[in-house]
């Protein structure tokens, strides 16, 4: 039981009765008889809710409210008072109480109020953790965000590629960020001339107006036919000093073997090669990326709070994101501007997969990524558990300290 509720009331009978109600509701009550007893439990990372009587000897519930607001303005507090005390209720709400209940409390109303506040508190803490994670990632990643193994490998490849001016082939699915990686490499090389994007869907653009001072990004080499690829190879041979990046599909070597990609062109460009993984292979990065995109929209004036946005992030790791980062960014924009409506509701199977993913990942976190212990906690045979991990793309090692 990990859902704490700090319950403060000087009346021992009331305190114990409310505590029992919370236990039956699945909460972990922390009982305190006064402000003095309660204040040491109040921290900025307290993961629960405060329920306090207003009228107590010495410092009362309003003093506790003020104290909690100084520690953390977003820490939820529910105040209790005698029946019909309207002025007290008005004062409590004016000073920032999240809810107000009359004593004696109806157990159902108490649990409903606590549940509502706790869900809000959980989102607040998750949002803070993601923001901290995002800030750390921005400082440490050189621009390429993510905590996954795939993201770490891409960052290392960017650093290696930044030490030379050799051409680079960036393979991967559309929308995975291949062009963005090219720009990060260019930044690592200290090149300030910019990156000129040449789309191989329109090969007539290739030989026109390119100079050695520009870095070139050749998009989707495999879209050129054999004659166009030969023409491109000749064109590039006349630019020995240009920095060249090229993007291809996920498996360029197979395209070479199949004759879809000219081997001379590919091996000339692919001295350095970076595979940019799709989002479904780096699911741990999805919350960080979504939070980044959401914050960009909030900074641009989008009418959504961080907390509400974080609520919309629930379950996104369970989706495959066929459009990769482009699709995730588009979804963040729609959420931020209130455009993601009921038409985007998931089907039953996808909703169930979200729930299953959340249960498994939460259990892995509790067990520090230890797969056997997690399977035992969930009551699953090891083979069944590993089958579910494979289907959902979950890696236990990602949850190890």
Helices and strands as residue ranges (DSSP letters): E 4-8, H 12-24, E 28-32, H 35-39, E 49-53, H 61-71, E 77-82, H 86-94, E 99-103, H 107-140, H 149-161, E 168-172, H 178-188, E 195-199, G 203-205, E 215-219, G 221-223, H 226-237, E 244-248, H 252-257, H 263-269, E 272-276, G 279-281, G 283-285, H 286-299, H 306-312, G 316-318, H 324-336, G 342-344, H 348-366, H 371-378, H 382-392, G 396-399
